[in-house]
Amino acid sequence: MSQTSRKIVLGVTGSIAACKSVELARLLAGAGHDLRVIQTDAARRFVGEAALGAVSGHPVAGRLFDNTSEPVFAHIELARADLLLVAPATANTIAKMAAGMADNLLLATYLAAECPVVVCPAMNHHMWHHPAVKQNVKLLMQRGVTIIPPDAGELACGETGDGRLPEPEAIFCRIQQLLGEEIVGDLAGLRVLVTAGGTREPIDAVRFISNKSSGKMGFAIAEAACMRGAAVTLIAANCSLPRRAGIRYVDVSTAAELRAALEADVDACDVLIMAAAVSDYMVSGKQTMGKLERKSKINLQLVETGDIVSSLERNNTSGLKVGFAAEYGGDKLERARRKLRRKQLDMIVFNDISRSDIGFESDDNEITILTGDGKDVHVGKTSKAECAHRILDLVAAKGRGQG
Ligand SMILES: Cc1cc2nc3c(=O)[nH]c(=O)nc-3n(C[C@H](O)[C@H](O)[C@H](O)COP(=O)(O)O)c2cc1C
């Protein structure tokens, strides 16, 4: 529940993502805000006025010249809001906002508004990267509009790229933060420690042994946990992904550094989620600081880096532990199940690395969450953000003793 009720105007425009605006409106109204919704004519083709009206608790405003159901100066009254949020925002509406046009109620309200304005673009990735759209977005930002950029993933048109409207929960959390509201999510009060990325074991000063992990899954989990109110630390092994305020990042490179970072933080966490791909082997002996000379043959002796999870058991036994199993081959699910038992984890997230369309480096994943009680949860191919929320649903349920 929000501490202060604010007047928020939600502008919904004609994107396929308009269906998500019902959930966004529900979250905003549910937090106690006085929510008014404006729909463009195109938005009415994607989402029903009845649904938006019902969740916001007020009739949906639509037309500039409709003085039978709306005040004559509806745009001026609506503009006296504490915040104007346009989600989803089409390329068309963004262009008209940048050009200062006012040929519908939402655009007239925007021009008349003195409050903070937040715009959440949603469109096909080619549209999003079009120079005209980029320039319009830049212009709006220069004028003080906050842009919540789209997520990457599978788009409604079947293509993959950035252009997806972020999940309503994510937009809601950003809005609450902008309004200075405390976020009370289902993970509030929990300290969540996440590992992400792939470790690098040096061969010499420039070469290393590593793996294909990009860190996207771990970053998605950290972001989702932060949105849901947790205090999050993310140990990032060689990740070059965007970072967000509110998360504490600890950068590491090797398995040994990751272990040291975990040991420093594990006692102070309630939930440990290990999404990093840690090298199983490192080069034995002392590495040359320079670059190994080129020879026809070089023998490298590899030794095990050691099982970090098992060694941590000695430190922290009380917190919830979630592991990842990236498996390949025939009995992959069974191998993940054995890993869950052997490492005494509370949950293990299995993903099939024999598929190239999900997992490593991809924006999507398809996972099975094994909880050891036979109630496996399968999450079909979807964005890593959605997978992260499904994992955290189980973490939250276990935290409440329902898991
Ligand atoms: C099926 C369908 C999906 C569409 N999805 C989007 C979209 O996601 N983003 C976008 O910018 N335009 C999208 N459009 C185009 C807009 O609906 C169109 O530009 C419209 O004029 C926008 O009007 P508005 O900005 O006043 O709502 C879509 C059109 C169709 C037919």
The ligand as an SDF file (V2000), in Angstrom:
LIG
                    3D

 31 33  0  0  0  0  0  0  0  0999 V2000
   -1.7170   -5.2780  -34.6170 C   0  0  0  0  0  0  0  0  0  0  0  0
   -1.0610   -3.9400  -34.4470 C   0  0  0  0  0  0  0  0  0  0  0  0
   -0.1160   -3.7930  -33.4660 C   0  0  0  0  0  0  0  0  0  0  0  0
    0.5320   -2.5720  -33.2970 C   0  0  0  0  0  0  0  0  0  0  0  0
    1.4670   -2.4460  -32.3150 N   0  0  0  0  0  0  0  0  0  0  0  0
    2.1600   -1.3120  -32.2210 C   0  0  0  0  0  0  0  0  0  0  0  0
    3.1760   -1.1790  -31.2400 C   0  0  0  0  0  0  0  0  0  0  0  0
    3.4380   -2.1130  -30.4330 O   0  0  0  0  0  0  0  0  0  0  0  0
    3.8590   -0.0180  -31.1700 N   0  0  0  0  0  0  0  0  0  0  0  0
    3.6220    1.0210  -32.0120 C   0  0  0  0  0  0  0  0  0  0  0  0
    4.3130    2.0360  -31.9300 O   0  0  0  0  0  0  0  0  0  0  0  0
    2.6310    0.9510  -32.9390 N   0  0  0  0  0  0  0  0  0  0  0  0
    1.9030   -0.1900  -33.0460 C   0  0  0  0  0  0  0  0  0  0  0  0
    0.9050   -0.2750  -33.9890 N   0  0  0  0  0  0  0  0  0  0  0  0
    0.5920    0.8950  -34.8230 C   0  0  0  0  0  0  0  0  0  0  0  0
   -0.2820    1.8910  -34.0420 C   0  0  0  0  0  0  0  0  0  0  0  0
   -1.4740    1.2620  -33.5900 O   0  0  0  0  0  0  0  0  0  0  0  0
   -0.6160    3.0790  -34.9330 C   0  0  0  0  0  0  0  0  0  0  0  0
    0.5730    3.7880  -35.2370 O   0  0  0  0  0  0  0  0  0  0  0  0
   -1.6270    4.0140  -34.3030 C   0  0  0  0  0  0  0  0  0  0  0  0
   -1.8430    5.0790  -35.1860 O   0  0  0  0  0  0  0  0  0  0  0  0
   -1.1720    4.5460  -32.9680 C   0  0  0  0  0  0  0  0  0  0  0  0
   -2.0810    5.4860  -32.4920 O   0  0  0  0  0  0  0  0  0  0  0  0
   -1.9090    6.1950  -31.0690 P   0  0  0  0  0  0  0  0  0  0  0  0
   -0.4730    6.5370  -30.9230 O   0  0  0  0  0  0  0  0  0  0  0  0
   -2.7820    7.3850  -31.1380 O   0  0  0  0  0  0  0  0  0  0  0  0
   -2.4130    5.2270  -30.0620 O   0  0  0  0  0  0  0  0  0  0  0  0
    0.2160   -1.4750  -34.1490 C   0  0  0  0  0  0  0  0  0  0  0  0
   -0.7630   -1.6380  -35.1240 C   0  0  0  0  0  0  0  0  0  0  0  0
   -1.3830   -2.8600  -35.2780 C   0  0  0  0  0  0  0  0  0  0  0  0
   -2.4170   -2.9990  -36.3580 C   0  0  0  0  0  0  0  0  0  0  0  0
  1  2  1  0
  2  3  1  0
  2 30  2  0
  3  4  2  0
  4  5  1  0
  4 28  1  0
  5  6  2  0
  6  7  1  0
  6 13  1  0
  7  8  2  0
  7  9  1  0
  9 10  1  0
 10 11  2  0
 10 12  1  0
 12 13  2  0
 13 14  1  0
 14 15  1  0
 14 28  1  0
 15 16  1  0
 16 17  1  0
 16 18  1  0
 18 19  1  0
 18 20  1  0
 20 21  1  0
 20 22  1  0
 22 23  1  0
 23 24  1  0
 24 25  2  0
 24 26  1  0
 24 27  1  0
 28 29  2  0
 29 30  1  0
 30 31  1  0
M  END
$$$$
